[in-house]
Amino acid sequence: MDKVYDPHAIEQRLYKNWEDKGYFAPSGKGKSYCIMLPPPNVTGSLHMGHGFQGTLMDILTRYHRMLGDNVLWQGGTDHAGIATQMVVERLLQAEKKSRHDLGREAFLERTWEWKKESGGRITQQFRRLGASLDWQRERFTMDEQLSKATREAFIRLYEEGLIYRGKRLVNWDPVLLTAISDLEVISQEEEGKLWHIRYPLAEGEGHITVATTRPETLFGDVAVAVHPDDERYRHLIGKQVKLPLTERTITIIADHYVDPTFGTGCLKITPAHDFNDYAVGMQHQLEPINIFTPKACLNENAPKAYQGLDRFEARKRAVQELQDQGLIEKTEKHLMKVPRGDRSGAVVEPYLTLQWYLKMEPLAKPAIKAVSDGKIRFIPENWDKTYYQWLNNIEDWCISRQLWWGHRIPVWYDADGRPYAGHSEEDVRARHDIKPDQVLTQEEDVLDTWFSSSLWPFSTLGWPDRTKDLSHFFPTQVLVTGFDIIFFWVARMIMMSLKFMGQVPFHDIYITGLIRDAEGQKMSKSKGNILDPIDLIDGISLDELVKKRTYGMMQPGMAEKIEKNTRAQFPEGIASFGTDALRMTFSSLASYTREIRFDLGRLEGYRNFCNKLWNASRFVLMNVEDKELKKPIGKKGLTQADRWILSRLQRTMEQAKQDLAAYRFDLLTQTLYDFTWNEFCDWYLELAKVNLNSETPSEEQSLTRYNLVYVLEALLRLLHPVMPFITEEIWQRVAPLLGKKGDTILHEPFPELDESKLDAEVEAELSWTQSIVMAIRAMRSQMNIPPSRALTLLLTKGTAQDKTRVQEYQPILNRMARLSDITWIAPADKPQQSASAFVGTLELFIPLEGIIDLNEEANKIKKEIARIQKEIEKAEGKLKNPNFVDRAPADVVEQEKTRVRDFQTTLQQQEEQLGRLSQAVKQ
């Protein structure tokens, strides 16, 4: 083995070998185990969420493959209707063209070309992560088979009367020119204005005042509503008011929806441009008036002077004209939630338009029952409340989108506008006996991307055909996904699977937390805190990182701010950590919490773990290659250390399986880390040296050499699901020493408990020995005694068993605690200057005379305490200064507070150390 572990020298070579040899394909043996990869957008690149969830899915996939299951991890990508169309339209804009210049067919050809050239980036990045997906079965939501499934689902739902076409209010994106779902709308708090507008009474003098945040929509007003019990306005109910800036009059109506305490208690009713107003208008049979074009400019229903104006320009003109006419009573600042499209960022407009809808209530009821009956469980279980809340209040799903890229709705219209559903025009004619001379025209709209994605668990396996894959791998075992798409995707998959397959799509839903940066901030382009998993694997220079984070930043000053922060945070760029360290980090973070902080310090710790495993393996190989290895018969001839590590290995195996069964990846990582670093490397290898370094060859040495290899090989199999690359590379060298002839660790069995190797007695003995060593090491650390300095250990009190153990384990104690001598003393003979500790009733002393100068050490600490106190005083002085707190940036103030906390922690540690030294002097 190379002296230094270099992940780049092995990772891509090993992955190519695995993929080329088809190791990721189902074995065809054992019980089925299937995981569906949530299909990433074909436009996307690997982000931290993908890396995190992909790692967890791969751990489960590799683990079950090693259990002997017939494993399929089904992968693929989503056609991402809006996102992909935006990408291609931007490319056309660079050529000074639009999609309309090309026409629909040519635009779709161009989009398929883009997909072929650039759409596979994310799948290549998943390979870098070590993801063992069966790439030969990779699917795309617009593949012919999946398109067939999408059409079939639509046709069946339509023929059942669950899909209908209706004119209703939708969320309209005036930039993308399409309807979008509630789930694709992000409502952000923004500061706006509340205008109080006078609506004059049509007869007699007087007016009522209406408060609105959108004065431009008054052209679509059809009524003014007041609460029926509001004494201020009860006498006006049924009367007419003049609609400002128009020639129309509208009626004052009564409705309990109105909140008398908000604004003036009078509400303008604009059914075509407000969801709540739409409901009120329907109840009162008021005809909506649409005043906007699809691009959110005012249309022919507005006064002539406003027609063609953008809505925000129309707002300015309307406010000015209302002021000129004395109709604005007052204007207030108002904090309000503004709906924006998650793709375009445009303010979404409630818009009355003809769309296709899917009735959800009949589908939701079985989906609710599937979870409440326990056929599906959420992990953590509290997420079922979120699921129930949405499904219990579900509304019909607007499934049509005004795009070109996507599954075109499989409906054709005859000359009279009657719709017919079918797979093709020929299929429609055959199903409905429509003659060839009757003209049919296909629906222009496409289906919402999430419609085809909701079929993913069974469409990828061949549905609507009854394939072997479908019968064997459906239902799948577990879905690993984020809480942000429980509504978008998870619930809809459950509904569609129950509808078309009569079964749940999966039994477990493991919901991951959201990856945030080290300070708990959401990772975003605008914040400039995004980490790219590939950069963490390969490393990236500071200049390249800055370039990447500031690319495309248009907001003034934003690029400069991000560059400054990036250079301060990563003065030397980001080092290369390798895939296994990143996977181990992701696994360690997979707790049941909602938000997860990603810290490069932790990643560095797991890179060190990889180095530790590599160096430990080198040590084993150097001590066993070309030497005799003797397999033990039972426990005969094994040292206490050999028996101890075998017993600890069995307990680690059992704990690892329990952690995986509970989806506690964080506990699994800790279990594997503790055994590898603490028990195998720090203890067993050191204990084995006592035996191996004996100058006289013995059978015991041959048994220990075998045991070293046996435990290391089993450990590699335990670690493999989490750290596939380093374990494969080392296993290839270790396995032949045990006579193993397998081609890859990937197909080796996961270690199983061997109860005959459990040894509670020897575990108790070694635990006692460890307690002694740890107590001595703690005293060394507290007194700043170098690890290399050999010490005398004095013992007193204790039990007869303690004395027997000290005699039996003295060679181990001498080596592990770096002792030159162990002596028993009477309780009255405690040394005057010493450090002390207890292990049970046994009292330990380390004489300090001649080892350290206690007074000199105390003086050093006193000087350090004085320095720290000055720093605290200085920092606290800053924080008490209003000029600093009020004027300095918030992050600078917080940084100063953090400095104070850190200094106070250090001060406490120094004072405790001074106390220990004082105690040692008194003894």
N, C-alpha and C positions, 0 to 999 in steps of 0.2 A: 504493500500500500504506500501511496505517496505520503511524505512526511506531513504535509499540510492539506487540510480538507479544502478542495476547490469545487464548489457546486457547479460552476460553469463547465468544468471538464467532464461532468457525468450526466447532467440532467437531460439535455436535449438528445444526447446519444441513447440514453436508456429509454426515453419516451418513444423515440423513433422505432427502436427495437420492439417495444411492447405493441405499438400500433401496427407495424409491418407484419408481425406474427399473429395478429388477430387475438391477442390475449384479452381484449375487452369484450369480446362477443359472448353471449350466453353459452354456457357449457352444454346445455341440453340435458343436464342431470340435476337431480335434487329438486326441492320445492322451489317454486318461482319466487323471486324477489325483484320488484320493479320500482324504480323511482323515475318520475318525470322531471326533467329539467324545465323550470319556468322559462319559456322561450324568450331570450333577450331580443331586443329590436335588431333587425338586420342592419340598421344604421349605426348601432352602438359600438362602443369599445369597452373593454373590461374596466369596471370601477370597483371600489372597495366592497360594495354590497354584493356584487357578483362573486368577487374573490372569497368573501366570507361564506356566503351560502354554498358556493361551489365546493369549497373545502369540506364543509360538513356533509354534503351529499356524497362526495367522493370517499370520505371516511366510512360512511355507512355502506357504500357500494363495495369497497375493497374488503371491509370486514365480513359482509355476507358472502362475498366470493370465497373468502378463506374458510367460512363455515361450511362450504360445499353446496350452497344454494345455486340455483340457476338464475343468474343475475343479469338484469337488463337495466342499464341507465340510459333512458331514451332522451336524446338531445335534438336540438333543432333551433330555428330562429323564427321570429314573428315578422310578418311583412310590414308592420307598423305604418298603417295607412297615412296618417297625417305627417309623421316624422319623415318618412321616405319621400313623399311627394314634395315636402319643403326642401329637402336636400337637392332633389333633381331640378326643382324650379329655380333654386339659387344658382345652380350650374348654368341653366338657360339664361338667367338674368345677366350673368357674366358675358354671355354671347349676345346680349341685347335682344333676347327673344323671350316669349312667354309660351306656356303650354298651349295656349289658344292658337299661336302661330303654327305649331306643329300639328294640332288636331289630336283627338283622343288616341287613335291607334298608334300613331308615330310617337306620341308621348309615352305610352305604355312600353313600346319597344325600347325607347331610350332608358326607361326605368329598369327594365330587365337587364339591359346592358350594364347599367351602373351596379345592379345587384351582383351580376356575374364577376365584375372587376373588383368591387370594393366591399361587397356584402359579407365576405367571409372572414373579415378581420377578427371579430370577437371569438370565433371558433378556434382560430389559431392561438389567441391569447388564453383561452381555456386550456389548451394543450400545455402551454407554459406553466400553468398552475398544477399540472399533473392529473387533470381530470380524466378518469378512465371511462368516458362515454363510449358507447359502441358507435363510432363515427360512420360505419357502413350503413347504419340505419338512420342517419341524420335526416330530419324533416324540415320543410319550410311550409308555412301556413298557406302559401299559394301554389304548392305542388299540385299536380293534377289530382292525386288521390285525396288530399285534404280539401281541395276545392270541391271535389265531388261530394265529400262528406258535408261540407258547409251548405251546398245547394240542397242536399237531401234533407238536412235538418230544417232548413227554411221551408221547404215544400211541405214536410209533414206538419210542422207547426201552423203553417198557413191553412192547410186543408182542415186542420182541427179547429180553426177559428181563433187560434191564440195569437196570430199575427194579423194586424189590421193597419189600414192607412187612414190617417186623420189629420185635421188641421188643428194644431194645438200650439201653445206657447213653448218655445224651446230656448235653450242657451245657444245663442248665435255668435260665432266668432267672425267679426266683420273683416278680419285680415285673411283668414283661411277660407272664408265664405262657405262655412259648413256649420251644421248643428254639432254641438258637443254635449257630452253627458254631464250631470251634476258632479260626477267624480273627477272630471277633467277641468273643473273650475276651481281656482284657488282664490279664496276671499281674503284680502289683505286690508288691514286698518290703514286708512289714509285720511288726511285732513281735507275736508271739503267745506262747503257752505250750505246753510239752510236759509232759503229765501222765503220771506213772509209776503205773499202776493194777495192783493185785494181783488176779489171777484165781485163786481157790482151787481146788485139785485136788478133783475130785469124790469120789475115794476116798483115804482116809488124810489125813495132815496135809501142809501145805506149800502152795505157790502158785508161779505164774510171774508175772512182771511184764511188762506190756505198756506201751510208751510211745506216746502218741497226742496229736495236736493237736486232736482232735475227740471228746471223751468222750461227747457226746450221741449219736453214731452207734453206740455199743456195743450199742444195742437191735437193730441190724441185723447184728450179728456172727454168722457161721455157722461160724467156725473160728479157731484161733490157729495161725500158721505159724512154723516154725523152719527153719533151714538143716539139711539132712540130715547135714552133717559137723560141726555144732556139738556138741562134747563135752558142753557144759553141759546140753543138752536131749535128746540122742539117746535116752536111756532113757525119756523121756516121750512120744515119738512114738506116736500111736494112742490115748493116754489121754484122758480127759474132764476138762474144767474147768467149774466153775460160772460162768455168765455173771453178773457183778455186776448187782444191782438187778432181776434177773428170776428166773423159776423154771426157766430152761432150762439145759442143759449143752451144750457144744460140744467138738469134737474138736481135738486138737493134731495138725497135719499137717506134713509135711516138703516144702519146696519150695526150689529153688535161687535163686528170685527174692529170698529174704530176705537182707538184708545183716547179717551177724552183728555188724558193728562199729557199727551205728547203734542208738542207744537201748539197749535191753536185749537185742536180738537176737531178740525175740519180736514178731510182727506180727499184729495183729488183722485178720481178713479180713471185709470188709464189701462184698460184691460189688455191692449195689444203690446204693452211694454212693461208690465210688472206682474209677477206670478200671483201675488196676493190679490191685486186688482182684478186679475183675470177670473179668480174664483168668485170674487164679489160680483163682477159683471155677469158671470154665468148664472148666479143665483137670482139676479134681478133682471135677467134676459136683456142685457144691454149689448148692443152690437159693437164689437171692437173696431177701432179705427187705427190701421197701421200707418205710421207717418215716416217710416224709414225704408230706404233701399237696402239691399243686401250688404252694401258697403257702409251702412250707417250714415248715409246722407239723407236729408229730408226729401220726401217724395211729393207727388202731386196732391196729396191730402193736406199739405201744409200751405200757408199763404204763399203767393207767387214769389214774394221777395225772399223767402226762405228756401225755396225749392233748389236742390243741388248743393246746399251748404252742408259741410261736415257737421255732425251733431254738436261738437264742442264749439265750433264757430257760431252755430245757430244759438247755442246757449248764451254766448257773449252778446249777440245782437238782440236776443229776446230780453235779456236783463237790462240792456241799455234802453230799449224801447219802453219797457215797463216802467223804468225810472223816469223817462221823459214824460210819461203819461201819469205819473204820480201814483202808480199802482203797487210799488214796492214799499211795504210798511217798514220793514227792517231786514238786515242781513246779519246772520250769526255764523261764527266759525263752528264747524261741526265735524266730529270724528266719526267716520262711518266705514263700513266694510265694503270694499270695492271688488266686484268679481272680475277676475282676469283669466284668460285661457292659459292653461299650463304650458302650451307649446308656443303660442304667438306672443303672449304677454299683453294682448289687447284687452281693453275693457269689454266684457261680454255683454251682449244686448239681449234682453228678453224679446223674442221675435216670433210673430205668428206666421207659421208656415206649415205646409203639407209634408208630413213625415211618416215613416213606417214605425210601428210600435209592436212590442211583444208584451202580452199580458203576463204579469209576473206572479200575481197572487196564487194561481193554480200550481205554479212551479215551486213557489216558496214554501208552501205548507209541507210537502214531503221532505224538503231540504231541512226545515226546522226539526221535523220529527226524527230524521236520521241522526242528528246530533243529540237531541234530548233522549233518544232511545239507546245511545251509546254505540251506535254503529260507526260513528266517527268521533274521535276525541281530539280536542285541541291541547297542545302542549306549548306553554303553560295553559292550564285549564281556564284561567280567567278570560281568555280571548273569546270564549263562547258567548259571553255577555255582549261583546261588540257585534258578533255575528247575529245573535238573536235580535238585537236592537234594530239593525238594518233590515233584516228580513221581515220583522213584524210591522215595519212602517214602509215597506217597499212600494214603489210606484211603477207603473208600466215603463218599460225600457225603450227609449228612442234608439232604434237600431240602424237607422239610415244616416248616411253621411254624403255631403255634396262634394265628393272627390272623384278622381279618375282612377287612382291606384287603390286596388282592393278587390274584394269579391263583389262583382256587379250583381245587384239584386236580381234573382232569377224569376222575374216577372215580365210578361209581355202584355201590351195593351192592344186591343183592336181599335178600329176606327171610331167606335163610340166611347172609348176610354175604359172599357171593361178589362179588369186585370186577370191574367191567367199565370199560374206558377208551373215551372217545369225546368228540367236541366238544360234545355236548349229550345230554340224555336221549333225544331222538328218534334221534340218531345212534347211541347205544348200542343202542337197541332194534333199529335197522336192521342194525347190524354183527353183532349176536349173536342175532338172531331171538327177541327177548324180547317176549312178548305184552303188549298194553295192560293186561290185568287184573293183571299181576305188578307189585307195588309196587317202585319203585327210589328209593333215597335217596342224594343226593350227599355225597361226602366233605366234612367240615367244614373241614379244614385248607387253607391256601394254600401256594403254592410259595415257597421262599426267593427273595428279590428278585434274587439273583445268577443264578438259573436263567434268567430272562428276559433279564437283561443279557448273559449269555454268548452270546445269539443276535443281539446288536445289530448286528454288521457285515453281516449278511445279512437279518435280519428288517426292518430299516429300509428296505431296498431292494426289499421286496415278497415275500420268501420266506414261505410255500412256493410261491407262484405264480412262474412263470418270466417275470419282467418284463424290459423293456428295460433298466431301471436296474440290475437284478441282473446281467444279462449284460455290461453295459458297465462298471460301477464296481466289481464284485467280481472278484478280491480287491482290497482297498484297498492303498495304497502304504506308509503309515507310521502307526504308533500312537505318540502322545506321551502319556506317563503317568508316574506316580510309582512308585517301587519298592515302596511300601506296598500296592499292589493287584496285584502280579505274581501272587499266589496267588488272591486274590478273583476276579479278572476276566480278566487277560491269559491265563493258562494255560487257563482254562475256555473262553474264546473260541476259542483254537486248537483245543482238543479238539472243540468243537461244530461248528466250521467244517469240520474234516477229516471229521467224522462225517456231516454233512448236505450239505455242498457238495463234498466230495472235494478241497478246496483249502485252503491256508493263508489266514487272513483278511487278512493284511498281510505285507509282506516285511521291513520294518524296524520295530524297537521302540526308540524313543528314550526312555530312562529319565532323568527329571530328578531333580535333588537336591531336598532338603527345604528350604524357605525358613525361615530362623530370624531372630531379631532381631540387632541389631548386635553384641551380646555373645555370640552363638552359642546363645542359649536358644530352646527350642521356643516358638512363639507359641501362647498358650492363654488362655482366659478367666480361669482361676484365677491366672495370673501377671500378668494385666493388661497384657500387652505386645502385644496384637493390633493390627495395622495393617489398615485397611480400604482396598482399592484406590480406592474411590470418594472416600474422604476425601483421599487423596493427589492425586487428580485435581482435586477441587473445593476442597479446603481445609476446615478445621473449627476452630471456636473452641475455646479451652481448656475452657470450661465444658461445651460440648457433648461434647467428647472424654471428659472426666471422667464425665459422665452416662452415656455409652455404655459405657465400660469398667467401671463399677461397677454397672450395671443387673443386678438379680437376684442380687446377692451376698448370701448368707445367713450365711456363716461369720463369726463375731464378729471384728471388727478388720480383716477382709480389704478391705472397701471403703475404709476410711480409709487403709490402706497403699497400695492401688493409686492412690487419689487423690493422695497425697503424692508417690509416684514419678512419676506422670503430670505433675503440676504442675512438678516439678523438671526433668523431661526436656523438656517442651514448654511453657515459660513463656508463650509467645504463641500456643499452639495449633499447628496444622500449616498451613503455607502451601499455596496452590494451585500445583500443578506442571503440570497439564495431562496429557492422555493420552499424547502423543508422548514426553514426557520419561520417563514411567513405563515405557512400552514399551521405550524405549532402555535404561533401567536393567535391566529384566528380561532383555533380550537380552544385555546385557554380563555378566550373572551366570550365564548358561547354559553353564557349563563341564562337565567330566565328573566333578566332585566330588559326594560323597554329600550334603553339607550346604552350604548357601549362606547367608551372612550379608547381610541387607538393611540398608543404611546410607543414611539420609536425605541424608548428605553427597554420596554418589554421585548420588542423584536430583537434588539441587540442581545438580550439575555438568552433568547432561544437560538441565536446564531452561536453563542458560546456553548450552548447545550449540544449543538451539532458537532462543534469542535471537540467537546468532551467525549462524546460517543466515538468519534473517529479515533482520537488518541487512545481511548481505552481499548478499542478493537485492535489497534496497532500493537499495543502492549501484549494483548492476549496472543496475537499471531506470532509475535517475536519470541514468545516464551513457549510456544507449543509446536511450531513448524519444525519438522525434521527431528522431533522428539517423540518418545513413546507416550501414547494416550491409552489409558486402561479404563474401560467401562466398568463401573462398580456393580456389584451384585447386591441390590438393596442398599443399605447404608454401611455395609461392611468396609472398613478401612478408610472411611471418609473422616476428615477433620471436623471439629466443631464448626468451623467457618464454612466448610463445604455444605454441611447439613443445614446450617442456618440460612445460607443464600438460597438453597433449593426450597426450603419451607417458605421463605419470603416471596420467592418467585410464584409459588402456587397461590398465595394470598393475593398477589398483584394480578394474576390471571383472573381470579374470581371477581376482584373489585373492578377490573377493566370491563368485564362483561356486564356487570351490574350497572356501571356508569353508562355504557352504550345502550342498554335496554331502556334506561330512563332518559335518554337523549341529554345526558349531562356531560357534554363534551369538555366543559371546563374542569369538572372533577376527574374525567378520564385523563386529561393532560397532566393534572397535578399528580395523579396516581403514577403515571408513567415517568414523569420527571423525578419524583421522589425516589422511586426504585432505582432508576438509572443513575442519577447523580449521587444520591446519598448512600444507598445501600450497595449497589453494584460497584460503582467507581470509587467512592470515598472510603468504603469499608471493606468490601470483599476483596477487591484487587490488592489493597494494602495488606489484608490478612493473609491472602494467598502468597504474597511475597515472603512472609515468614517461613513458609514451607518450601517454596521454590528456591529460595536463596541458600538453603542448606547445602553444604558442600558435598554431603554424602548422598548419592542417588538412592532413591527408595521407591517402593511401590506406592507409598502415600503421595509422592510427587506426581507419579503417572496418573493417579486417580484425580488429583487436583487439576492437572492439566486438562483432563477430559472434562471435568466439571466446569472449568472456565469456558471451554468451547460450547458445552451443552447449554449453559445458562445464557451466554451471549447470543447463540443462535435463536433460542426461544425469545429472548428480549427483542431481537430484530423483528421477529414475526409479530410480537405484541405492538411494536412501534410502527410497523409498516403502514397500516391504514392512515395514520397521521403524517408520517414522514416516508413517503414511498421511495424517493431517490437514494438517499444515503443508506437506507436499509437494504435495498436491492444491491447496491455496489458492494457493501461489506458482506452481505449474505453469500454472494457469489464466491467469495474467498473462504468463508467460514464453513459453509455447508458441506463441501467435499471432505473436510476433516472428520465429519461424523458419518461419512458414507452416503450422504444424500445425493441423489442424481437428478433432481428436478431442474428444469430450465430457468425457473423464475420463482422468486419468493411470492409473487402475486398469486400463484396457484397452490402455495403451501397451506396446510391447515392452521387455523388460529389456535394458539396453545390452549390445551384443555387441562383442567385440574387433575392432578395425580395425588390422591389422598395419601398414598404410601410415602410421599415425600414431605408431608406435613410433619412438623416436629415442634410442638409447643414448648417442650422442655428446653431445647437448645435455643429457641427464640427468647425465652425468659432469661437464660444465662447470658446470651449476647446483649440483650437489652440492658442488663445490669452493667456489663462491661462498658457499653456505650455511655451509660449515665456517668460513670467514673471519668471516662475520657472527656466527655462534654463539659463536665464540671471543671476539670483541669484547664481545658482550652478557654473556658470563660474567665478563669482567674488570670490566665496569661493575657487575654485581651484587656481586662480591666486594669491590669498593672503595666500594660505596654511592654511586656516581656517578649522578645523576639521568638518566633516559632522554632528557630534553629537552636535555641539555648536549651541544653539538657538540664532537667530539674530533679531535685530530690522531692519525693512525696512522703509526707508523714501521715500516718493513719492512727486514729484512736476510736474507742467505743466500737460500735458495730456488733454484728452477731457472729456466731461460730461459722455460719454459712458464708458470711462475708470473708472471713479469714481463709476458708477453704478456696473460695473463688479467687481471691487475690493470688494465692499460691498457684492455682491452676492456670490462670490467665495472665500471669505476670509478663510473659514474652509479648503478648498482645498489647498489654497496657504500656510496656516500655516503648514499643514501636509507635503505637497510635498516639500516645500522649507525650512522646519524646522525654522519657524518664531515664535517669542514670541509676536511680536507686529507689526502692520502696521500703520504708521502715515503720514498724509498729511502735507507738509510744504510749506511755501512761497518760491519762487525762490531765494529770497535774503538770506534765512536761511540755505543755504547749509552747512553741517558740515565741519570743517577744515580738519580733517583726515578721509578720507572715500574712499571706492571703488565705482565706478559709472558705470552705463550702461543706454542705451536707448532701449525702446520698442515702436516703432513708435515715437510719440511726448512725450510720458511719460518718465520722467527721474527718475532713481532708484538710491538710495544711501544706502550703508551699512556703518554705523559709525564703525571705527576701533579702536578708543581710548578705552583702557582697554581690547581689544580682542587680538591684537598682538602688539609687540614692533617693529615699522617700522624700526627704526635705527638698532636694533639688527638683524632683518631679512636681511636688506641691507648689513650689514657686513658679514653675513654668505655667501651671494651670491657673494660678492666681493672676498672672500677667494676661493670659488669654481671656479670662473672665472680665478683667478690667477693659480690655479692648472691645469685647463684645458689648459690654454695657454702654460704652461710648457710641458704638454704632446704633444701638437701639435708641439711645437718647436722641441722636441725630435724625434718625428716620421718623421717630414719633414727633419730633419738632416740626418736620415737614408736613406731617399729616394733621397737625394742629393749626397749621397756617392756612387760613381761608383762601388766600391768594393762590396757593399751590393747588388745593383741593378743587376750587371752583374753576380755575383756568387750565390746569393740566389735563391732557386727554385721559379718558376713563381708564384705559389700559395701563397708563403710566402710574396713576394713583393706585390701581389694584396691584401693580408690580411692587410698589413701595410697601403696601400692606403685607404682601407675601414675604418681602425681605424681613419685616419685623417678626412675623411668625417664625421664619426660619432661624433668625438670630435667637429668639426666645427658646426654641427647641434645643439649639446648640448650647445655650447658656445653661439650661437644665441638665444636659448631659455632662457638661464640664463640672457643674456643682456636685453632681452625684459622684463623679470620679474623684473629686477633691475629698468628699466624705469618705470614700472607700480608703483612700490613702491615709487619712487621719485615723481611721479605725485600725489600719494595719500598724501604724506607729504605736498605738495604745496597747496592742496585744502583747 
